[in-house]
Amino acid sequence: MTAPRPDGARRYPYRHLLGIEGLSPDEIHFLLDRSESYVEQNRRADKKGNSLRGRTIINLFFENSTRTRTSFELAGKRLGGDVINMSVSTSSIKKGETLIDTAMTLNAMHPDVLVVRHSDSGAVRLLAEKVNCAVINGGDGSHEHPTQALLDALTIRRRRGRLDGLTVAICGDIAHSRVARSNIHLLTTMGTRVRVVAPPTLLPAQIERFGVEAFTDMRRGLAGCDIIMMLRLQTERMKGSFVPSIREYFHFFGLDRDKLAAAKPDALIMHPGPMNRGTEIDSEVADDIDRSLIQEQVEMGVAVRMACLEVLAENLPDPSLRNAP
């Protein structure tokens, strides 16, 4: 396990968590160390704390995501906060209300932390500029998904004891994946060697400028890797045909035992979920209890989101002083 950082480096000074890009290694270490403290708490019978007592957290999801929304809801409640899930599909937003109108409405409710997921890149940052509370990006378009990268990093660090010096292959739909972008920013910042593996149609132009190695052959890309991170095909973001067929995509880029053999013998497997079995990953590999970290990623997600909610709340004014003269 990585030793705690010196106290002088243990801080996250920002009002929001909108992305991983721009965070320093010490700031990332701080968030991971704080997350670590919640893993054991979440395994106890009594999981409740009170560090967010009096705080209100609103989950505002313009895109459906049972996994991420539930994880944030659990995180807020386990810290004693009041958690509200806003259903966008039945709200005024669907009736023509603009994002700015929504920000003004939310300001009037005096929330402390707003968790936002939106289909458009940059929408969460725009909202953050218009509200008085802290904002966490729960995923915006193809831009970033910071808490997913943090939970992936925590999962790797707990199993390998470090992030620096490892080789991680991120495989699949790189072009449309906010998970890939956030992980690339985090892992390269922490000294990890990152490869991206995908068909040419799913690799962004000039991807190497992000400090990664790009491969269009699965076995070459996986050779000697410590961690294999598979991605879901983001068909909802694709305009046009990016792969000939699902069957052909799985044949060349789906992770199975044969392709896994190219990596290190003890290479570990990850997937942010939800998984499309038989599309990007074979069930035998996904369910391998010795090498698959997929369920552990879900567990780490709650701990990471508890840490992020708590850290941002610590930077807010004391709620008991809100109405003070």
N, C-alpha and C positions, 0 to 999 in steps of 0.2 A: 504494500500500500504506500502511496506517495505521502511523505511527511507534510504536515501543515506548513503553509508559507509563513515567513516572518510577519509579525503584527503590522509592521509599517506597510506591507503590501496587501493586507487583507481589507480591501475596500472596493466598493462599486459606487462611484460618485454620481451616477447619472440618474436622471428622473425617470427615463423610460428604458425598455429593452426592445429595440426595434430591429436589431440585427447583430450578427457576430462581427461583421466587417468593421474594423477600427478598434476592436477591443484588444487590450494588451494581454500578454501571457499572464501577468499577475492578476488582472481582473478576471480572466477565465479561471485561473487556479482558485481564486476566491470563491467564485460561484460553485465550482465543483466541490471544494472543501465544505462549503455550507450545505450543499446537497448531500454529501456523505453523512453528515450528522443526522439526517432524517431517514436514512435507509433502515437502521435498526428500530427507530421509533415506529415506522410503518409495519414492522413485523411483530410488534407487541400486541397484546390483547387490547390495551388501552392506547389508542392511537391519537387521542385528542390533545392538543395544546391550546394555548390562549394568546399567542403572540399577535394575532390579528383580531382580537376581541375589540369590537367597536368599529371595525373597518368593513366597508362594503365593496365587494368585488362583483363586477358585471361581466359576464361572458357574452360578447356580442359577435355571433358567428353568422356572416353573410354566406358562408359555404358550410355544408353539412360536414361534420366530423365527430362521430360519436366518441372515438378514442381520445382525441385531444381535449374536447370539451369536458368529457367525464373526468379526465385526469386533472384538469384545472379545477373542476368542481370539488373533487375529493381533496385536492391540495388546500384549497381555501377553507373548506369545512374542518379539516384536520388541524388547522391553525386557529380555529375558533372564529373565523370571519363569517360575515353574512354574504352568501353567494346567490346571485340572481342570474338565471339563464334567459336571455332575451331571444324570442323566436322571431327572426327576421321575416320568415315567410308569411307571418300574420300581422306584421307591424306596419306602421305608417310608411316605412321605407319602401315597401312594395307598392304603396299608393302614390308614389312620386316624390316623397320627401328626399331632399338632397343630403349628402354626407355632412355638409355644414349645418343644415337644420338639425340633423341627428346629434351633432356635437353640442349644439346649443341646448337641446332637450336634455341630453345626458348631464351637462353642467348643472342644470337646474335640480337634478336629483342628488348632487353632491356625492358621487361615488369616490372611492379612494383609488381603486385600481380597475382599469378597463382592459380586458383581454379581447383582442379583435382578430378575427380571421376574415379575409376578403379576397375575392377572385382577381382583383386588379393590383398589380405591383405598384407600390407607393401609396395606396389608399390608407394604410394604417399610419404612415408618417403624416399624411395630411390631417387625419383625425387627431393625432397626437398634438399637432400644432394648434388645435382649436379647443382643446379641453384643459381643464385645470388639474386633472388627476394624473396619476402614473398610467402608462400604457405599455402592455406587453403584446408584441406581435405574435399572434398564433398562427401565422402563415399568410403571406400576401402574394397572390399570383405566382409567378415563377421567380420571385425575388429572394425572400429569406424565410426561414423557420427556425429561429434561434434556439428555442427550448428543445427542439428535436436534436440539434447538433450537440447541445450540452448533455442531454441524456445519453446520446450515443458515445460521447467522450467519457462520461462517467462509467458507462458499461465497459468500455475498453480498458480504462484505467484500473478498474477493480479486478479485471481478469488478467491483465498483463502487467499491472503495477506501474505503468508509465504510458506516455503518449509519444515522447520523442524517440526517434530511432526506429519506430515501427514502419512497416509498409502496408498501406491500406488501399485496396482496390474498390472504387465505387463504380458499380456496373449497371447499365440499363439506360433509361431515358434521362440522360444528363441535361439535355436541352430545355426540358420543361420542368425540371425538378428544383424547387426551393430547398428541399432537404440536401441535395447535392451541393448547392451553392453555400449554404451555411456550414456544412461539414468541411468543404474545401477551405473556407476562410479559417475555421477553428483549427483544423488539423495542421495546415501549413504554418499557422502562427505558432503552434506548439511543437514544431520540429518533426512532424510526421511526414514521411514520404508518401505522396498521394498519387495514385494512378486513376484515370477514368477509362472505362471500357464500354464501348457502345458501337453500334453501326454508324457509319458516317452521317446518316440523316438525323441522328439523335445526339450528335456532338456539336456544341456551339462553335461558331467560328472563332478562331484564335484562342481556343480554350487553354493553350499552354501558357498564356500570359498570366494565368492565375497561379502559376508555379506548380503545375501538375504535368504528368506524362500521359499522353493520350494513346490509346490502343484501339484498333478495330478488330482484333483477333482475341477471343476470350482466353484461350490457353496461354498465349504470350503475355497478356495483361495480368493473369493470375500467377504467373511463375514466381515462386519465392515470396508470396504475400503472407502476411500475418493475419490480416482481417479482410474478409470479403463482405462488402456492403451492397446488397441488391436493392434495386429501386423498382417501384411500380411504373408500368406504362401509363403516362398521363393522357389517356385518350381524350379526356374532356377538354384538354388544352390544345389538341392537335387540329390544325386546319389543313386538311389534305391527307395524303397517304404517306406515312413515314416508314412503315414496314410492309413487306409483301403480304404476309399472313401471320397469324399468331403461331401457327405450327412451325413455320420457317424461323420465326424469331426465337422460339424456344430451342429449336435445333441448334442455332448458332450462338445464342446469347443467354439462354436459360441455364441456371446453375443446377447441375446434376452431379452424380458421383464421378463421372468421367472427367468433366471439366474441373471439378474440385481437386482431383488428383494432381493438377499442375501446381497448386499452391503448396505451402509448407504442410507437412504431415499433421501438424497441430493447429492449422489455420482455423479461425473461428468465423461463424456466419452470422450476418445481421440483416435485418429488413425492417424499415420503418412502419410497415403495415399501411393499409390492409394488403395482405398477400393475394396475388392471383396465382394459385397453384397451377402448374402446368403451363404458365405463361412466362414468368420470370424465375420461377424456382420450383424444383421438384419436391414433392411431399416428403420423400425419404430423407432429403437433405434438410429441409425446414424443420423436421421433427427429430433430428439427431440430438439426443439429450447430452451428448458429450461435446458437441461442436456448435450447436445453434444457441445464439444469445437472444433470440427473438422475444421470448417471454421475459427475460431479464430486462430487456429494453423497456418493456411496458412498466415493469416495477420501478425502474430508475426514473421513468417519466414523472411519477407522482412526487418523488423526492426532489427532483430538479425544480419542478413547478412550485413546490412548497418553498424552496430556497429563493426562487426569483420573486415570488409574491412577498415574502418576508423582507428581503433586501430592499425592494422598492418601497415598501411601506415604511421602513425605517428612515427613509429619506423624506417622508411626508411630515407635515406638522402633526403634533399630538392631537388626536381627535377630541380629547377632553377640553382642548383650548379653542375649538372651532368657533364657539359662540361666546367666547370670553370677551369682555369689554376691552 
